[in-house]
Amino acid sequence: MISRKTTLKLADFFRDHFASEARGGGHSRMAYNPAKVHRDKLYNFLFGCNYEGWFCNTAKTLPYPRDVEEWIMKLHTGETQAVATPNWSWEQREKLGQEYLRNLAEDVLSWYENEAETEYEKPGYKPKIDQLIKSLELDGYLWRDKKLLAPNEDVLDLRETTGVLNSLYSTLGLTNGTVAFHHLDLSEEHFLNSKWDDSIANARKFFECTMSEVASVFSSRTGRPALSVQQLQQPVAVRDYLEREGLLEAKEKEAISKVYGLLSHTGGHPYMAERDQARLLRNLSFTLSQFVLLRLEGAIKISAKTIS
């Protein structure tokens, strides 16, 4: 799924490329040039990329640069396509919007690689394009061989996973969520800024916080022996405790230990790009965090039934 954050980056590109802000006038010696949307340029781009007539025609209705941004953003909410789909539900419109956002992202990246090569825009747009690609990767998409691929589409929607993690933290009463999700946010921020090691390190810290919180809540909600404050800060002690008390099986603890080792001691690898390494290790960290939280949820339910 294309996230709202990625949609904002795509909208920023369209405003920058297909509109110009007001310039000159006032105390400036330059002649005043009002803000303008380059509608013909936008229409030609959409037409050349084989979009439907109704969508191409919307390019002719955008009066100001801000309208270009909102036109893209409202694909995410379904509002842009509402006029063309009067009998659809909002869920159906949002699904269509996802198709358009993905296609537009692919077309923008393709334009940048193929048609902008000899244009003056290429150097100026590189930061925006890089940010768009990284944001798409956080959504589970990869730009490879001039195609936008979704290798994780059916396996892992990272934005959805983040929402599930937030929900589990809340419903299970984990009290250290502010610190944990600060690390999760930092992991994303560092990824977008190409700080691959820092991104992995913060994904590991999120995992550590989650494991410690699970151990603490597990003991308090099921009447099991509790770890000391010092032990809760030791990842090995926490993993051993969760296995000893039956929340994790031996093979599961072993798998978690191995992944934790990767998160702790990963450097550049000659056979994998650092960006891909960071993306995949983040996915592993958040997936295993969800796995342990769901185990905790099940254990609490069983304990509650036993007591009642």
C-alpha positions as CSV (number, residue, x, y, z in Angstrom):
1,M,0.0,0.0,0.0
2,I,1.2,3.5,-0.9
3,S,1.3,5.4,2.4
4,R,0.3,9.0,3.0
5,K,3.9,9.9,3.6
6,T,4.9,8.6,0.2
7,T,1.8,10.3,-1.3
8,L,3.0,13.6,0.1
9,K,6.4,13.1,-1.6
10,L,4.8,12.3,-4.9
11,A,2.5,15.3,-4.6
12,D,5.5,17.5,-3.9
13,F,7.1,16.3,-7.0
14,F,4.1,17.0,-9.2
15,R,3.7,20.5,-7.8
16,D,7.4,21.2,-8.3
17,H,7.5,19.8,-11.9
18,F,4.0,20.9,-13.2
19,A,3.5,24.2,-11.5
20,S,5.5,27.4,-10.8
21,E,5.1,29.8,-7.8
22,A,4.6,33.5,-8.1
23,R,7.8,35.5,-8.7
24,G,8.9,39.1,-8.9
25,G,6.9,42.2,-8.3
26,G,6.9,44.4,-5.2
27,H,10.4,45.7,-4.6
28,S,11.9,43.4,-7.1
29,R,13.0,44.6,-10.5
30,M,11.7,41.5,-12.0
31,A,8.3,41.5,-13.7
32,Y,5.6,39.9,-11.7
33,N,4.7,36.3,-12.8
34,P,1.7,34.8,-11.0
35,A,1.6,31.3,-9.7
36,K,0.7,28.9,-12.6
37,V,-0.1,25.3,-13.3
38,H,1.4,24.0,-16.5
39,R,-1.8,22.2,-17.5
40,D,-0.7,21.3,-21.0
41,K,2.5,19.8,-19.8
42,L,0.7,17.8,-17.1
43,Y,-2.0,16.6,-19.6
44,N,0.6,15.5,-22.1
45,F,2.5,13.6,-19.3
46,L,-0.7,11.7,-18.3
47,F,-1.8,11.1,-21.9
48,G,1.6,9.7,-22.8
49,C,1.5,7.4,-19.8
50,N,-1.9,6.0,-21.0
51,Y,-4.2,7.3,-18.2
52,E,-7.9,7.3,-18.8
53,G,-9.5,10.4,-20.4
54,W,-11.3,11.5,-17.3
55,F,-8.1,11.5,-15.3
56,C,-6.1,13.4,-18.1
57,N,-8.9,16.0,-18.2
58,T,-8.7,16.7,-14.5
59,A,-5.3,18.3,-15.3
60,K,-7.1,21.1,-17.1
61,T,-9.1,22.0,-14.0
62,L,-6.2,22.7,-11.6
63,P,-5.8,26.5,-11.2
64,Y,-3.1,26.8,-8.5
65,P,0.1,24.9,-7.5
66,R,-1.5,23.8,-4.2
67,D,-4.4,22.3,-6.2
68,V,-1.9,20.0,-8.0
69,E,-0.7,18.7,-4.6
70,E,-4.2,18.1,-3.3
71,W,-5.2,16.4,-6.6
72,I,-2.5,13.7,-5.9
73,M,-3.2,13.5,-2.1
74,K,-6.9,13.0,-2.7
75,L,-6.2,10.0,-4.8
76,H,-5.3,8.4,-1.5
77,T,-8.6,9.3,0.1
78,G,-10.7,8.6,-3.0
79,E,-11.8,12.2,-3.5
80,T,-10.1,12.8,-6.8
81,Q,-11.8,9.8,-8.4
82,A,-15.2,10.4,-6.8
83,V,-16.6,12.3,-9.8
84,A,-15.7,9.5,-12.1
85,T,-17.1,6.7,-9.8
86,P,-20.5,8.0,-8.5
87,N,-21.8,4.6,-7.6
88,W,-18.7,3.3,-5.9
89,S,-18.1,2.9,-2.2
90,W,-15.2,4.9,-0.6
91,E,-13.4,1.7,0.0
92,Q,-13.5,1.0,-3.8
93,R,-12.3,4.5,-4.6
94,E,-9.4,4.2,-2.2
95,K,-8.4,0.9,-3.8
96,L,-8.5,2.6,-7.2
97,G,-6.5,5.5,-5.8
98,Q,-3.8,3.0,-4.7
99,E,-3.5,1.8,-8.3
100,Y,-3.1,5.3,-9.6
101,L,-0.6,6.3,-7.0
102,R,1.5,3.3,-7.7
103,N,1.3,3.9,-11.5
104,L,2.1,7.6,-11.1
105,A,5.2,6.8,-8.9
106,E,6.4,4.3,-11.5
107,D,5.8,6.8,-14.3
108,V,7.7,9.6,-12.4
109,L,10.7,7.3,-11.8
110,S,10.6,6.1,-15.4
111,W,10.5,9.8,-16.6
112,Y,13.4,10.6,-14.4
113,E,15.6,7.8,-15.7
114,N,14.7,8.0,-19.4
115,E,13.4,11.5,-20.4
116,A,15.1,13.8,-17.9
117,E,18.6,12.6,-18.8
118,T,19.2,15.5,-21.1
119,E,17.0,18.0,-19.3
120,Y,18.2,20.6,-16.8
121,E,15.8,19.2,-14.2
122,K,17.8,16.0,-13.5
123,P,20.3,17.3,-11.0
124,G,17.7,19.4,-9.2
125,Y,15.2,16.6,-8.9
126,K,17.6,14.0,-7.6
127,P,17.0,14.7,-3.9
128,K,13.2,14.4,-4.4
129,I,13.5,11.3,-6.5
130,D,15.8,9.6,-3.9
131,Q,13.4,10.5,-1.1
132,L,10.5,9.1,-3.1
133,I,12.3,5.8,-3.8
134,K,13.2,5.4,-0.1
135,S,9.7,6.1,1.0
136,L,8.4,3.6,-1.5
137,E,10.8,1.0,-0.1
138,L,9.4,1.6,3.4
139,D,6.0,0.9,1.9
140,G,7.3,-2.4,0.6
141,Y,8.1,-1.5,-3.0
142,L,11.3,-1.8,-4.9
143,W,12.5,0.2,-8.0
144,R,14.3,-2.3,-10.1
145,D,15.0,-2.5,-13.8
146,K,12.7,0.5,-14.5
147,K,9.8,-1.3,-12.8
148,L,8.2,-0.6,-9.4
149,L,8.0,-4.1,-7.8
150,A,6.1,-5.1,-4.7
151,P,7.9,-8.3,-3.5
152,N,6.4,-7.9,0.0
153,E,2.9,-7.0,-1.1
154,D,1.3,-10.3,-0.1
155,V,3.6,-11.0,2.7
156,L,4.3,-7.8,4.6
157,D,2.7,-4.4,4.5
158,L,5.1,-2.5,6.8
159,R,2.8,0.4,7.3
160,E,0.0,-2.0,8.3
161,T,2.4,-3.9,10.5
162,T,3.3,-0.6,12.3
163,G,-0.4,0.0,12.9
164,V,-0.8,-3.5,14.3
165,L,2.2,-2.9,16.6
166,N,0.6,0.3,17.9
167,S,-2.7,-1.4,18.5
168,L,-1.1,-4.3,20.3
169,Y,1.0,-2.0,22.6
170,S,-2.2,-0.2,23.5
171,T,-4.6,-3.2,24.1
172,L,-1.9,-5.2,26.0
173,G,-1.2,-2.3,28.3
174,L,2.5,-2.0,27.5
175,T,3.6,1.2,29.2
176,N,6.9,2.0,27.4
177,G,5.4,2.6,24.0
178,T,6.6,6.2,23.8
179,V,10.2,5.1,24.0
180,A,9.7,2.0,21.7
181,F,7.9,3.9,19.0
182,H,10.5,6.7,19.2
183,H,13.0,4.2,18.1
184,L,10.7,2.9,15.4
185,D,10.3,6.4,14.0
186,L,14.0,7.0,14.2
187,S,14.6,3.8,12.2
188,E,12.4,5.2,9.4
189,E,14.0,8.6,9.6
190,H,17.5,7.2,9.4
191,F,16.5,4.9,6.5
192,L,15.2,7.9,4.5
193,N,18.5,9.7,5.2
194,S,20.5,6.8,4.1
195,K,21.9,6.1,7.5
196,W,21.6,2.4,7.2
197,D,23.5,1.3,10.4
198,D,21.5,3.8,12.5
199,S,18.3,2.6,10.9
200,I,19.1,-1.0,11.8
201,A,20.3,0.0,15.3
202,N,17.0,1.7,16.1
203,A,15.0,-1.3,14.7
204,R,17.0,-3.4,17.2
205,K,16.2,-1.0,20.0
206,F,12.5,-1.2,19.2
207,F,12.8,-5.0,19.3
208,E,14.6,-4.8,22.7
209,C,11.9,-2.5,24.2
210,T,9.2,-4.8,23.0
211,M,10.8,-8.0,24.4
212,S,11.4,-6.3,27.7
213,E,7.8,-5.0,27.9
214,V,6.5,-8.4,27.0
215,A,8.4,-10.1,29.8
216,S,7.2,-7.5,32.3
217,V,3.6,-7.6,31.3
218,F,3.6,-11.4,31.0
219,S,4.7,-11.8,34.6
220,S,2.2,-9.2,36.0
221,R,-0.8,-10.5,34.0
222,T,-0.2,-14.2,34.5
223,G,1.2,-14.4,38.0
224,R,4.6,-15.7,36.8
225,P,7.9,-14.8,38.6
226,A,9.1,-11.3,37.6
227,L,12.5,-10.3,36.3
228,S,14.4,-7.6,38.1
229,V,14.7,-4.1,36.5
230,Q,18.3,-5.0,35.8
231,Q,17.4,-8.3,34.1
232,L,14.8,-6.6,32.0
233,Q,17.5,-4.5,30.4
234,Q,19.5,-7.6,29.4
235,P,18.2,-9.1,26.1
236,V,19.7,-12.5,26.8
237,A,18.0,-12.7,30.2
238,V,14.7,-11.6,28.7
239,R,14.8,-14.3,26.0
240,D,15.8,-17.0,28.5
241,Y,13.0,-16.0,30.8
242,L,10.3,-16.1,28.0
243,E,11.5,-19.6,27.0
244,R,11.7,-20.8,30.6
245,E,8.2,-19.5,31.4
246,G,6.7,-21.1,28.2
247,L,5.9,-18.0,26.2
248,L,8.5,-19.0,23.6
249,E,9.5,-22.5,22.4
250,A,13.2,-23.3,22.2
251,K,13.3,-23.1,18.4
252,E,11.5,-19.8,18.5
253,K,14.0,-18.3,21.1
254,E,16.8,-19.6,18.9
255,A,15.4,-17.9,15.8
256,I,14.9,-14.6,17.7
257,S,18.5,-14.8,19.1
258,K,19.9,-15.3,15.6
259,V,18.0,-12.3,14.2
260,Y,19.0,-10.2,17.2
261,G,22.6,-11.1,16.4
262,L,22.1,-9.9,12.9
263,L,20.6,-6.7,14.1
264,S,23.5,-6.2,16.5
265,H,26.5,-7.0,14.4
266,T,25.6,-6.2,10.8
267,G,28.0,-4.3,8.6
268,G,28.2,-3.8,4.9
269,H,28.1,-7.1,3.0
270,P,29.8,-7.5,-0.4
271,Y,26.8,-9.4,-1.8
272,M,24.0,-7.1,-0.7
273,A,23.4,-3.4,-1.0
274,E,23.3,-1.6,2.4
275,R,19.9,-0.2,1.6
276,D,18.4,-3.7,1.0
277,Q,20.1,-5.0,4.1
278,A,18.6,-2.3,6.3
279,R,15.1,-2.7,4.7
280,L,15.0,-6.5,5.3
281,L,16.4,-6.4,8.8
282,R,13.9,-3.7,9.8
283,N,11.1,-6.0,8.4
284,L,12.5,-8.9,10.4
285,S,12.6,-6.9,13.6
286,F,9.1,-5.6,13.3
287,T,7.7,-9.0,12.2
288,L,9.3,-10.8,15.2
289,S,8.1,-8.0,17.5
290,Q,4.5,-8.6,16.3
291,F,5.0,-12.4,16.8
292,V,6.0,-12.0,20.4
293,L,3.2,-9.5,21.1
294,L,0.6,-11.9,19.7
295,R,2.1,-14.7,21.9
296,L,1.6,-12.4,24.9
297,E,-2.0,-11.6,23.9
298,G,-2.8,-15.3,23.7
299,A,-1.1,-16.1,27.0
300,I,-3.1,-13.3,28.7
301,K,-6.4,-14.7,27.3
302,I,-5.6,-18.2,28.4
303,S,-4.6,-17.0,31.9
304,A,-7.9,-15.0,32.2
305,K,-10.0,-18.0,31.3
306,T,-8.1,-20.2,33.9
307,I,-8.7,-17.6,36.6
308,S,-12.4,-17.3,35.8
